[in-house]
Amino acid sequence: MTAAGHRIAWLLSLGLAAAGVLAAHGVAYRIAEPDAERREHLLEHTGHGYWDAPLLGSLCVALILVGFLGRVLAGSARRDAPRPALFALAPPLGFAVQEHAERLIHHDALVSTALEPAFLVGLALQLPFALVALLAARALLAAAGALARHVGSPPCIALAPDARLAVPGTDRIPPGPTLVGARGQRAPPQPASL
């Protein structure tokens, strides 16, 4: 796979990792505050007013699709495997940075979130969601690689060497080469019977 193809395929892993972070984030707030009205107030108070789940989910799906198609179009016999470090380190780190950045932007001050229930639950959920995202990334990249191998190269037609050779000094012309897998050469037409 070319370097550009590898970078495009990396988008699939990035999209799945981001989807895992966002899903764990949403589940954490549902666990921390089960009441929908109070959860909505909590999200607004903590700087999540920008949160548009369908838009963010669509962006993740777009990254996954672009990465999948990029992997199929790049084609390669080599199997890509996403780096586990991306899924093990990036989600908890990204979640912590996101939560602190939301507070900083919303409150104009760096507010510690380390002891908030939603933060602690969200941080704990990052690794299980990251593991699911890693397994999904590996499966999708393997499927894209298999699809690339299946549709990536046109079938090759090989000519078989002819087994019969012309005898020197005769007028016998050897038949032309036969396609491998062919049933034989074409016979002359049958005479019409009356």
Backbone as CSV, one residue per row, in Angstrom:
resi,resn,N_x,N_y,N_z,CA_x,CA_y,CA_z,C_x,C_y,C_z
1,MET,0.853,-1.168,0.000,0.000,0.000,0.000,0.894,1.225,0.000
2,THR,0.510,2.207,-0.748,1.282,3.435,-0.805,1.124,4.197,0.501
3,ALA,2.009,5.170,0.708,1.921,5.991,1.920,0.611,6.766,1.956
4,ALA,0.173,7.265,0.802,-1.095,7.998,0.750,-2.255,7.059,1.063
5,GLY,-2.222,5.842,0.539,-3.271,4.868,0.826,-3.305,4.498,2.296
6,HIS,-2.117,4.390,2.908,-2.050,4.082,4.334,-2.646,5.221,5.158
7,ARG,-2.346,6.463,4.775,-2.901,7.617,5.497,-4.411,7.681,5.351
8,ILE,-4.919,7.379,4.171,-6.369,7.396,3.975,-7.014,6.286,4.794
9,ALA,-6.414,5.107,4.810,-6.964,3.997,5.599,-6.927,4.326,7.088
10,TRP,-5.972,5.140,7.502,-5.854,5.541,8.900,-7.084,6.330,9.342
11,LEU,-7.767,6.992,8.396,-8.981,7.732,8.721,-10.052,6.807,9.295
12,LEU,-10.095,5.564,8.824,-11.061,4.605,9.355,-10.821,4.402,10.846
13,SER,-9.577,4.181,11.235,-9.248,3.994,12.649,-9.544,5.254,13.452
14,LEU,-9.220,6.394,12.892,-9.480,7.659,13.575,-10.973,7.876,13.766
15,GLY,-11.769,7.596,12.744,-13.217,7.746,12.850,-13.812,6.829,13.901
16,LEU,-13.341,5.579,13.954,-13.851,4.643,14.960,-13.403,5.035,16.360
17,ALA,-12.164,5.503,16.507,-11.692,5.951,17.821,-12.509,7.151,18.293
18,ALA,-12.767,8.101,17.397,-13.571,9.272,17.765,-14.992,8.871,18.115
19,ALA,-15.556,7.936,17.364,-16.912,7.459,17.670,-16.945,6.805,19.049
20,GLY,-15.905,6.061,19.389,-15.830,5.439,20.711,-15.758,6.472,21.822
21,VAL,-14.953,7.502,21.614,-14.832,8.578,22.609,-16.181,9.261,22.797
22,LEU,-16.838,9.596,21.697,-18.122,10.297,21.778,-19.205,9.411,22.396
23,ALA,-19.227,8.126,22.039,-20.225,7.221,22.612,-20.012,7.058,24.118
24,ALA,-18.759,6.881,24.530,-18.465,6.755,25.961,-18.825,8.043,26.696
25,HIS,-18.588,9.168,26.063,-18.929,10.470,26.633,-20.438,10.559,26.882
26,GLY,-21.220,10.198,25.863,-22.673,10.249,26.002,-23.199,9.285,27.056
27,VAL,-22.657,8.069,27.080,-23.091,7.073,28.066,-22.714,7.529,29.476
28,ALA,-21.547,8.134,29.622,-21.109,8.603,30.942,-22.081,9.626,31.512
29,TYR,-22.531,10.551,30.695,-23.478,11.558,31.187,-24.849,10.942,31.460
30,ARG,-25.211,9.914,30.725,-26.488,9.227,31.015,-26.401,8.465,32.335
31,ILE,-25.256,7.886,32.622,-25.080,7.170,33.887,-24.986,8.155,35.044
32,ALA,-24.196,9.220,34.871,-23.995,10.194,35.944,-25.283,10.942,36.282
33,GLU,-26.104,11.208,35.284,-27.373,11.921,35.508,-28.472,11.242,34.692
34,PRO,-29.191,10.281,35.307,-30.220,9.535,34.567,-31.424,10.384,34.154
35,ASP,-31.752,11.416,34.915,-32.896,12.262,34.585,-32.557,13.135,33.370
36,ALA,-33.371,13.027,32.322,-33.085,13.719,31.057,-33.048,15.232,31.213
37,GLU,-33.975,15.784,31.973,-34.024,17.248,32.129,-32.806,17.762,32.895
38,ARG,-32.466,17.088,33.973,-31.283,17.523,34.749,-30.001,17.269,33.961
39,ARG,-29.985,16.182,33.184,-28.802,15.912,32.354,-28.617,17.015,31.316
40,GLU,-29.716,17.463,30.712,-29.648,18.553,29.734,-29.099,19.826,30.385
41,HIS,-29.542,20.101,31.593,-29.041,21.273,32.330,-27.554,21.104,32.654
42,LEU,-27.175,19.900,33.084,-25.768,19.624,33.391,-24.898,19.798,32.153
43,LEU,-25.354,19.279,31.031,-24.583,19.412,29.793,-24.438,20.876,29.390
44,GLU,-25.504,21.646,29.533,-25.445,23.071,29.193,-24.489,23.804,30.138
45,HIS,-24.540,23.454,31.418,-23.704,24.118,32.419,-22.218,23.766,32.253
46,THR,-21.928,22.588,31.747,-20.531,22.157,31.614,-19.931,22.451,30.242
47,GLY,-20.648,23.217,29.426,-20.061,23.629,28.151,-20.352,22.721,26.985
48,HIS,-21.376,21.900,27.102,-21.719,20.983,26.024,-22.837,21.521,25.142
49,GLY,-23.063,22.805,25.150,-24.130,23.398,24.355,-23.942,23.191,22.861
50,TYR,-22.710,23.044,22.435,-22.411,22.833,21.011,-22.726,21.412,20.582
51,TRP,-22.938,20.523,21.531,-23.049,19.086,21.287,-24.210,18.784,20.351
52,ASP,-23.910,18.332,19.165,-24.916,17.936,18.189,-24.587,16.494,17.791
53,ALA,-25.211,15.553,18.493,-24.880,14.133,18.310,-25.025,13.658,16.874
54,PRO,-26.112,14.002,16.156,-26.204,13.531,14.764,-25.073,14.073,13.878
55,LEU,-24.715,15.317,14.076,-23.632,15.891,13.268,-22.299,15.219,13.587
56,LEU,-22.001,15.078,14.871,-20.734,14.446,15.258,-20.691,12.983,14.822
57,GLY,-21.824,12.289,14.954,-21.885,10.894,14.491,-21.698,10.799,12.989
58,SER,-22.289,11.746,12.253,-22.139,11.756,10.790,-20.690,11.998,10.389
59,LEU,-19.998,12.859,11.105,-18.580,13.103,10.805,-17.751,11.843,11.041
60,CYS,-18.045,11.128,12.114,-17.325,9.874,12.390,-17.598,8.845,11.296
61,VAL,-18.860,8.719,10.902,-19.215,7.767,9.849,-18.536,8.153,8.531
62,ALA,-18.480,9.453,8.240,-17.814,9.911,7.013,-16.331,9.537,7.029
63,LEU,-15.667,9.734,8.168,-14.251,9.347,8.271,-14.083,7.846,8.065
64,ILE,-14.981,7.069,8.656,-14.895,5.609,8.529,-15.090,5.189,7.074
65,LEU,-16.083,5.767,6.408,-16.342,5.412,5.006,-15.197,5.825,4.085
66,VAL,-14.672,7.031,4.289,-13.544,7.486,3.457,-12.339,6.575,3.672
67,GLY,-12.080,6.212,4.936,-10.967,5.310,5.223,-11.169,3.929,4.618
68,PHE,-12.390,3.406,4.696,-12.687,2.087,4.131,-12.506,2.108,2.619
69,LEU,-13.121,3.093,1.963,-12.999,3.177,0.498,-11.561,3.454,0.074
70,GLY,-10.853,4.271,0.840,-9.442,4.525,0.539,-8.617,3.266,0.622
71,ARG,-8.919,2.423,1.603,-8.202,1.154,1.750,-8.522,0.221,0.589
72,VAL,-9.791,0.185,0.171,-10.170,-0.673,-0.956,-9.495,-0.181,-2.233
73,LEU,-9.534,1.117,-2.489,-8.974,1.661,-3.729,-7.451,1.602,-3.754
74,ALA,-6.814,1.718,-2.593,-5.353,1.653,-2.549,-4.874,0.237,-2.837
75,GLY,-5.641,-0.752,-2.382,-5.323,-2.148,-2.642,-3.953,-2.546,-2.151
76,SER,-3.854,-3.750,-1.667,-2.575,-4.266,-1.214,-2.773,-5.670,-0.692
77,ALA,-1.754,-6.473,-0.810,-1.813,-7.804,-0.215,-1.495,-7.710,1.267
78,ARG,-0.846,-6.639,1.654,-0.472,-6.448,3.048,-1.699,-6.093,3.873
79,ARG,-1.798,-6.672,5.044,-2.937,-6.397,5.908,-2.573,-5.270,6.861
80,ASP,-3.404,-4.247,6.879,-3.191,-3.137,7.801,-3.812,-3.473,9.135
81,ALA,-3.107,-3.152,10.187,-3.665,-3.304,11.522,-3.532,-1.969,12.225
82,PRO,-4.614,-1.466,12.782,-4.505,-0.201,13.488,-3.634,-0.353,14.723
83,ARG,-2.984,0.691,15.072,-2.093,0.650,16.231,-2.927,0.655,17.514
84,PRO,-2.720,-0.318,18.386,-3.480,-0.354,19.643,-3.263,0.894,20.492
85,ALA,-2.093,1.526,20.375,-1.826,2.733,21.164,-2.818,3.841,20.831
86,LEU,-3.215,3.935,19.558,-4.206,4.942,19.174,-5.483,4.747,19.968
87,PHE,-5.881,3.494,20.151,-7.134,3.200,20.836,-6.975,3.142,22.350
88,ALA,-5.784,2.882,22.838,-5.579,2.796,24.284,-5.268,4.152,24.909
89,LEU,-4.499,4.976,24.223,-4.076,6.241,24.801,-4.913,7.444,24.369
90,ALA,-5.286,7.467,23.103,-5.993,8.641,22.586,-7.363,8.860,23.218
91,PRO,-8.201,7.826,23.390,-9.525,8.095,23.962,-9.508,8.690,25.370
92,PRO,-8.788,8.105,26.350,-8.794,8.744,27.665,-8.176,10.139,27.641
93,LEU,-7.089,10.284,26.892,-6.442,11.592,26.799,-7.352,12.598,26.090
94,GLY,-7.958,12.172,24.998,-8.867,13.048,24.266,-10.077,13.430,25.102
95,PHE,-10.622,12.483,25.855,-11.769,12.763,26.706,-11.407,13.785,27.780
96,ALA,-10.267,13.593,28.438,-9.833,14.525,29.489,-9.597,15.919,28.922
97,VAL,-8.933,15.999,27.784,-8.681,17.309,27.162,-9.999,17.956,26.749
98,GLN,-10.898,17.168,26.170,-12.188,17.704,25.732,-12.974,18.261,26.913
99,GLU,-13.070,17.514,28.004,-13.828,17.970,29.169,-13.241,19.257,29.752
100,HIS,-11.920,19.314,29.863,-11.287,20.525,30.411,-11.426,21.703,29.443
101,ALA,-11.314,21.445,28.145,-11.458,22.531,27.161,-12.889,23.068,27.158
102,GLU,-13.866,22.192,27.307,-15.258,22.660,27.366,-15.473,23.572,28.563
103,ARG,-14.926,23.208,29.708,-15.064,24.054,30.902,-14.329,25.375,30.724
104,LEU,-13.142,25.302,30.138,-12.343,26.510,29.922,-13.073,27.490,29.005
105,ILE,-13.639,26.991,27.924,-14.349,27.866,26.980,-15.642,28.396,27.595
106,HIS,-16.363,27.540,28.310,-17.663,27.933,28.859,-17.526,28.866,30.065
107,HIS,-16.537,28.626,30.932,-16.383,29.401,32.166,-15.265,30.427,32.106
108,ASP,-14.536,30.492,31.007,-13.382,31.393,30.869,-12.342,31.178,31.964
109,ALA,-12.276,29.987,32.486,-11.277,29.644,33.497,-11.093,28.139,33.476
110,LEU,-9.930,27.697,33.861,-9.654,26.265,33.909,-10.288,25.693,35.172
111,VAL,-11.357,24.945,35.003,-12.091,24.353,36.109,-11.753,22.872,36.136
112,SER,-11.372,22.369,37.303,-11.019,20.960,37.423,-12.277,20.102,37.356
113,THR,-12.218,19.074,36.551,-13.344,18.152,36.406,-13.018,16.787,36.987
114,ALA,-11.843,16.649,37.569,-11.343,15.335,37.970,-12.237,14.605,38.962
115,LEU,-12.997,15.302,39.789,-13.821,14.637,40.793,-15.303,14.616,40.437
116,GLU,-15.663,15.131,39.287,-17.057,15.105,38.876,-17.442,13.685,38.484
117,PRO,-18.650,13.242,38.866,-19.065,11.858,38.537,-19.068,11.581,37.033
118,ALA,-19.552,12.506,36.234,-19.597,12.276,34.783,-18.195,12.099,34.220
119,PHE,-17.239,12.860,34.732,-15.858,12.748,34.249,-15.264,11.394,34.633
120,LEU,-15.455,10.978,35.879,-14.890,9.712,36.331,-15.507,8.522,35.590
121,VAL,-16.813,8.542,35.407,-17.482,7.460,34.672,-17.017,7.479,33.209
122,GLY,-16.959,8.669,32.614,-16.518,8.788,31.223,-15.101,8.289,31.021
123,LEU,-14.231,8.606,31.957,-12.844,8.153,31.861,-12.773,6.628,31.984
124,ALA,-13.584,6.059,32.876,-13.597,4.602,33.049,-14.157,3.897,31.815
125,LEU,-15.079,4.528,31.112,-15.691,3.906,29.934,-14.826,4.003,28.681
126,GLN,-13.822,4.829,28.686,-13.035,5.041,27.472,-12.346,3.759,27.004
127,LEU,-11.762,2.992,27.905,-11.030,1.793,27.469,-11.943,0.695,26.921
128,PRO,-13.091,0.372,27.555,-13.957,-0.635,26.923,-14.471,-0.196,25.551
129,PHE,-14.849,1.074,25.429,-15.309,1.559,24.125,-14.156,1.573,23.123
130,ALA,-12.949,1.875,23.597,-11.779,1.873,22.712,-11.466,0.459,22.225
131,LEU,-11.644,-0.533,23.088,-11.400,-1.922,22.684,-12.384,-2.342,21.596
132,VAL,-13.639,-1.994,21.756,-14.642,-2.304,20.728,-14.284,-1.595,19.419
133,ALA,-13.860,-0.333,19.504,-13.472,0.419,18.298,-12.254,-0.217,17.629
134,LEU,-11.293,-0.684,18.420,-10.099,-1.342,17.863,-10.486,-2.613,17.125
135,LEU,-11.332,-3.433,17.736,-11.759,-4.670,17.077,-12.545,-4.373,15.803
136,ALA,-13.389,-3.356,15.851,-14.153,-2.970,14.655,-13.217,-2.462,13.561
137,ALA,-12.204,-1.681,13.937,-11.248,-1.161,12.950,-10.491,-2.303,12.289
138,ARG,-10.040,-3.265,13.080,-9.313,-4.404,12.502,-10.204,-5.199,11.547
139,ALA,-11.459,-5.412,11.954,-12.373,-6.176,11.105,-12.669,-5.424,9.807
140,LEU,-12.918,-4.123,9.903,-13.224,-3.342,8.699,-12.017,-3.233,7.775
141,LEU,-10.825,-3.071,8.334,-9.625,-3.003,7.495,-9.348,-4.345,6.818
142,ALA,-9.601,-5.442,7.535,-9.427,-6.767,6.922,-10.446,-6.967,5.804
143,ALA,-11.685,-6.540,6.040,-12.713,-6.655,4.999,-12.374,-5.787,3.796
144,ALA,-11.873,-4.587,4.043,-11.488,-3.699,2.935,-10.315,-4.296,2.158
145,GLY,-9.367,-4.901,2.858,-8.246,-5.547,2.182,-8.694,-6.728,1.333
146,ALA,-9.621,-7.529,1.872,-10.146,-8.661,1.109,-10.910,-8.174,-0.114
147,LEU,-11.694,-7.129,0.058,-12.430,-6.559,-1.067,-11.469,-5.993,-2.108
148,ALA,-10.393,-5.351,-1.649,-9.396,-4.802,-2.577,-8.734,-5.918,-3.382
149,ARG,-8.433,-7.039,-2.720,-7.821,-8.160,-3.439,-8.813,-8.794,-4.410
150,HIS,-10.077,-8.801,-4.048,-11.097,-9.445,-4.887,-11.419,-8.620,-6.128
151,VAL,-11.581,-7.332,-5.985,-11.978,-6.490,-7.121,-10.846,-5.641,-7.657
152,GLY,-9.710,-5.679,-6.980,-8.633,-4.770,-7.332,-7.890,-5.080,-8.604
153,SER,-7.740,-6.339,-8.957,-6.965,-6.654,-10.156,-7.833,-7.417,-11.147
154,PRO,-7.752,-7.048,-12.410,-8.546,-7.752,-13.412,-8.011,-9.166,-13.604
155,PRO,-8.852,-10.094,-14.048,-8.373,-11.464,-14.252,-7.313,-11.502,-15.345
156,CYS,-6.366,-12.370,-15.161,-5.264,-12.502,-16.110,-5.529,-13.729,-16.981
157,ILE,-5.448,-13.557,-18.291,-5.649,-14.664,-19.227,-4.277,-15.141,-19.657
158,ALA,-4.000,-16.410,-19.389,-2.695,-16.973,-19.728,-2.854,-17.934,-20.901
159,LEU,-1.879,-17.932,-21.759,-1.870,-18.856,-22.885,-1.045,-20.073,-22.496
160,ALA,-1.592,-21.251,-22.790,-0.882,-22.488,-22.490,0.002,-22.851,-23.671
161,PRO,1.178,-23.348,-23.396,2.017,-23.796,-24.513,1.366,-25.016,-25.170
162,ASP,1.457,-25.092,-26.475,0.833,-26.200,-27.195,1.683,-27.452,-27.015
163,ALA,1.018,-28.568,-26.747,1.724,-29.813,-26.477,2.228,-30.473,-27.755
164,ARG,1.515,-30.256,-28.864,1.918,-30.892,-30.119,2.848,-29.958,-30.884
165,LEU,3.941,-30.489,-31.315,4.899,-29.705,-32.093,4.885,-30.189,-33.543
166,ALA,5.184,-29.301,-34.450,5.237,-29.671,-35.874,6.451,-30.551,-36.113
167,VAL,6.241,-31.521,-36.956,7.339,-32.407,-37.321,8.125,-31.710,-38.432
168,PRO,9.435,-31.565,-38.249,10.209,-30.871,-39.278,10.095,-31.572,-40.630
169,GLY,9.998,-30.814,-41.682,9.948,-31.328,-43.034,8.558,-31.714,-43.480
170,THR,7.541,-31.421,-42.700,6.177,-31.749,-43.121,5.399,-30.458,-43.329
171,ASP,4.245,-30.601,-43.930,3.387,-29.439,-44.152,2.411,-29.220,-42.998
172,ARG,2.560,-29.998,-42.004,1.619,-29.898,-40.885,1.876,-28.620,-40.089
173,ILE,0.813,-27.817,-39.919,0.912,-26.562,-39.159,0.385,-26.833,-37.750
174,PRO,1.185,-26.507,-36.768,0.702,-26.754,-35.402,-0.481,-25.833,-35.082
175,PRO,-1.402,-26.316,-34.283,-2.529,-25.454,-33.904,-2.038,-24.296,-33.045
176,GLY,-2.838,-23.228,-32.989,-2.472,-22.062,-32.189,-2.551,-22.367,-30.699
177,PRO,-2.055,-21.475,-29.907,-2.080,-21.698,-28.458,-3.522,-21.743,-27.945
178,THR,-3.702,-22.483,-26.877,-5.022,-22.668,-26.288,-5.101,-21.877,-24.990
179,LEU,-6.249,-21.258,-24.740,-6.443,-20.564,-23.467,-6.463,-21.586,-22.343
180,VAL,-5.798,-21.261,-21.242,-5.806,-22.147,-20.087,-7.233,-22.231,-19.574
181,GLY,-7.689,-23.428,-19.364,-9.045,-23.628,-18.857,-10.072,-23.735,-19.966
182,ALA,-9.645,-23.565,-21.222,-10.590,-23.671,-22.332,-10.904,-25.137,-22.578
183,ARG,-11.992,-25.428,-23.239,-12.419,-26.809,-23.478,-11.777,-27.406,-24.728
184,GLY,-11.057,-26.685,-25.412,-10.440,-27.206,-26.627,-10.671,-26.252,-27.774
185,GLN,-10.166,-26.642,-28.935,-10.316,-25.765,-30.078,-11.663,-25.979,-30.730
186,ARG,-12.050,-25.030,-31.503,-13.339,-25.058,-32.177,-13.291,-26.079,-33.332
187,ALA,-14.312,-26.863,-33.424,-14.404,-27.864,-34.488,-15.019,-27.239,-35.723
188,PRO,-14.770,-27.839,-36.892,-15.403,-27.307,-38.104,-16.899,-27.522,-38.018
189,PRO,-17.654,-26.743,-38.751,-19.103,-26.901,-38.689,-19.528,-28.260,-39.229
190,GLN,-20.592,-28.773,-38.691,-21.145,-30.054,-39.137,-21.870,-29.834,-40.460
191,PRO,-21.719,-30.785,-41.384,-22.435,-30.612,-42.636,-23.947,-30.708,-42.397
192,ALA,-24.655,-29.951,-43.161,-26.120,-29.949,-43.036,-26.661,-31.267,-43.542
193,SER,-27.481,-31.896,-42.805,-28.064,-33.169,-43.253,-29.464,-32.894,-43.796
194,LEU,-29.756,-33.541,-44.908,-31.045,-33.345,-45.561,-31.983,-34.442,-45.283
